[in-house]
Amino acid sequence: MKYRARENCFNAIQYDNLNKEEVEEFLGEKTGAEIYDSAYIAGVHAPVRLLFIPTTEGEKTVKPSDFICKFKNGKTSVIDEDEFNRKFERIEEDLDE
């Protein structure tokens, strides 16, 4: 999906705890992952998997519902879902890579 922040268009994908491979395809590289969930360890529900991705500011942790953004200038960042929805609007046209 494509999004816009003022005049700065970018591509983004939302991590949903199940789409690790899709995130890796989006980034063009493998991610680190770790199960971090005491309820899963206790057998209460499915695991929560955190991802670790490289960004221009160093490795960032991605939790389910976070957005991973790739900007035209090559910067990659991780943005919380609430902040993302407050700041950005979705656009339909494709962003040239």
N, C-alpha and C positions, 0 to 999 in steps of 0.2 A: 504494500500500500504506500501511497505517496502522501507527503504532508508538507505544509509551508509554514514558516515562521517569518512573518513580514515578507521581505523580498528574498529570504534565504531558503530555497527549496531543498528538501532532503528526502532520503528514503528511510523508512523505519519498519521494524518488525517488533511485535509484542511477544515476549516469552511467556508461554502458558504452562510450563512444567513438563510438557510432553513433546515439544517441538525443537529439541536440541539439534537434531540433524538439519532442520530447516534454518535455524539460526546460524549453524556452521556454513551452510551453503550461502546464506546472505552475507556473512562476513568474509567468505572465501578462505577460511582456515578453521582448524579444530579449536574447540574450547575446552577448558578444564571444567570438571564438574565434581560436586560433592553433595552427598545426601546429608541434610542438616535438619533433622526433625525428630525430636524425642518421642512424639506420639507415634510415629512410624516405627521407631525402635521398640516401643512398647506394644506394637501390633494393633494400634487403634485405627489407622487409616493409611492410605497410600503415601509414599515418601514425597517430601518437598526436595527438589534438586536445585541447588544453586549452581549457576554457571560462572566461570571466570574468563573474561575476555580481555584481550589487549586493546588499549586505547592510546591516544596520543599523550594522555596524562598518566599512563601506567596501567597495570591490571585493575579491572573493575569487577565487582561482584554484581551479578544479575539475579534477581529473585523473580519468582512467578508474578506476572502482571506488569513488570518493568518493560519499557520500550528501549530498544537498541537503535540508535540513529546513526546514519552515515551521511555526512554532509559533503557537498561538492568540493570543498577544500581539502578533503581527505580525513577530516576529523571524525572520530567515532566517539559516541558518548552514551551513557545510560541515564534514563530519565524515569522517575517514578510515575506511575499511571495517572495519579491525580494532577500532578504538576503538568504532565504532558497534555492532558485534556483541557487544562486551563489555558495553556499557552499556544496551542497549535490547532490548525484546522486542516482537515483532509482535503486533498485535491485529487482529481481524477486523472489528469494527464500524466504520462510517464516522464520520469526524470532521467535525462541522458546521463549515462554512467561516465 
